[in-house]
Amino acid sequence: MSPDKKSKRQERREKMKQQEKRGRFVTLGLITLGAALLVFAFVYPSLKPIAEVVTVSPGEHYNPIDNAMGDPNAPIKIEEFSDFQCPFCERFHEQTEPLLVDYYVKTGKVQFYYRSMGNWVSRNIGGARTESQDAAAAAYCAGDQGKFWEMHAHLFANVLGEDVGSFTDRRLEAIAEAAGLNMDEFRSCYDSGKFKDRVQQDFQDGTAAGVTGTPSFLITYTVNGETKTKLIEGAQPFSAFQVELEAILAELGQQ
């Protein structure tokens, strides 16, 4: 074989080796870049600043017991099925709830409960966990510390919109701190998923009661041994509750 043919063959071999070497460098670079992006995707959420959290007065709550307030022996029980991301629920919280507390809870006529329908949204997006469910779990964790209603007020005060970052894990921690919770106890409770089943039970009970939207209010009372229920749907004005409650009290002979 002539020297010219050998040198050309050698050149091709060297060129192939160089191409292989460049290919290995490119592959290694892509792997390194992918790993860096993956790490960034996990780390960035913990570094990204959260929206400012405001501190509010939780208002006055008569005889608060976990997610309930009022006399446990009150003749009427009202269960609110709600969602901390629902604007109509927020309206009820701000406008109607204080009047119900003043006129019916403080006077021993009504015991009032807050229950979550946060799973309502998750049902429509394939069962994925939502911020509403997480907010409800956080509120129940606050209830472990006797501060359910403080957390309830702060959650409504700090909603930004539906599933837009109002109640990420980091922001729920900041809201819990604003509400005056013991943070070690809160983190232990929240991170453990302690109230996941309770939030799901709220949803199941609301569905069984005929709740088709939030807020809805299940009113329960007993007349001559017979338990009766009424359902009020929507963020109705105080007058709508007043009409129903006064009629029930008349039926009970307690006007």
Buried (B, 14 or more C-beta within 10 A) or exposed (E): EEEEEEEEEEEEEEEEEEEEEEEEEEEEEEEEEEEEEEEEEEEEEEEEEBEEBEBEEBBEBBBBBBBBBBBEEBBBBBBBBBBBBBEBBBBBBBEBBBBBBEBBBBEBBBBBBBBBBBBBBBEEEEEEBBBBBBBBBBBBBBBBBEBBBBBBBBBBBBBEEBBEBBBBBBBBBBBBBBBBBBEEBBBEBBEEEBBBEBBBBBBEBBBEBEBEEBBBBBBBBEEEEEEEEBBBBBBBEBEBBBEBBEEBBEEBEEE
